[in-house]
Structures are given as C-alpha cells and as structure tokens.
Amino acid sequence: MTVLMLGVIAGALVLAVLVGGLVRGITARGQAQAAADLGALAAGEVAAVGGPSPCDVASRVVERNGGVLAACEVGDGGMVQVTTTVAVQPLPGWQEMARATARAGPVG
C-alpha cells in the first residue's frame, strides 16, 4: 500500500509540474498577443496620420508591455502588421518563445 501511495503522489507531482508549465506558456502567449495588439494600434495610428517611423512607436509600446518586436511591416494605406515574442520557460531547462501577430490600420 505504501508503494502505491508513493506512486500516486509522484504522479500527482509530475502532473502539477506539467500543468504549471502549460499555464506559464498560455500566460506568455497572452502577454505576447497583448503587446502585439497594443503595438499595432499605436503604430497604425501613427501610420494613418503620416507620422514618422510607426515601427519605432510599435517597438517602444511592445517593450513597455513585456515583449520584443520581432517584425513590423507598414503596408498600403497605413495598415501595420506587428509580430512580437515573449520568452517563457515552461519547464526547468526548457526555454521557448511565445509569438503573436496583430494588424491594425484605418478602416476601408
């Protein structure tokens, strides 16, 4: 009976560590998406009025929201697409990057 209980406890601990890693990954993905959304909105506003360097604005906004700007593309009509990354360590010794993309610009 003692061996069985130790097995159940070990299984529960492994499951808790895996669920914790999953939660960290989901949280990092949400942070990357929020940073991308806000960066795209800020850059889209600058691009729509013809302001200088919308991607510099996006970079500052993304960094303030805990992300790193991976790509920024300004398209026709002030449409901006921003890609961000956020570092995450789901399990000890395993480093990954959560990635998200957002697009913003004038309607029409």
N, C-alpha and C positions, 0 to 999 in steps of 0.2 A: 504494500500500500504506500509506503514512503517513497519508493522509486516512482510510482505512478504520479504521486503528488509533485515530486520534483520535475517530472516531465511536463506536467500541466503548467507549472509555474514557469519553467523555461520557455515553453511555447507561448505563454501569455507575454513574457518579456520580449521575445522576438517580435511578436505581433505589435506590441506597443512601440517598439523602435521603428518598425516599418511604417506604421500609421503616422508616427511623428515625422518621418521623412516625407511622406506623401503630403502632409499638412504644410510642411516647410516649402515644398515645391509649388503647391497651389497658391500659397501666400506670395511667393516670389513672382509667380506668373501674374497674379493680380496687381502687384506693385509695378511690374513692367508694363502692363496694359494701362494702368492709370497714368504713368509717366508718359507713355506714348500718346494717349488721348490728350493730355494737357499740353504736351509739346506740339502736337499737330494743330490744336486750336490756336495756340499762341502764334505759331509760325504762319498759319492760314490767315490770321488777322493781319499780320504784317505784310504778307504777300498780296492780300486783297487790296490794300491801300497803296501798294507800290513801294513799301518801305525797303530799306537796305537790309540785306542778309537775314532772311527769315530763318535760315538753318542755324545761325548763331543764337537767335532767340530761342529756338527749339532746344538747342543744346543746353542753354542755361536753365530752362524750365525743367528739362528731363533730369539734369543733375540735382536740382533742388528737390526733386521728388524721388531721389534714391536710385536713379537709373543711369545708364550710359547710352549715349546716342550712337547707334550702330550705323544708321543710314538716314539721309534726309534728301528727298527729291522734290524740287519745285517744278510743277507741271504748268500747262497752259491755263490761263485764267486765274492764277493764284491758288490752284489746288496743290496741297502739300501732303506728302506721304512720309511718315516718320517711323523708323524702326528702332526699338530700344532693347537693351539687355539688362538683366539684373543677376548678379552672382548668387548662387544658392548651393548649400552643402546639405543635400537630403540625408545622407548617412556619413558618419565619420570617415574621412579619407576619400570622399567622392564629391568632386566639385563639378557643378553644371552651371549652365547659363539659361535663365528663363528669358524668352524672347517674345516680343509683341510688336504689332504693327497697327498704326492708325492713320486715317486720312481725313483731312479737313480742308475746307475752302468755301468759296461763295456758292450759293445755290444757283443752278441754271447754267 
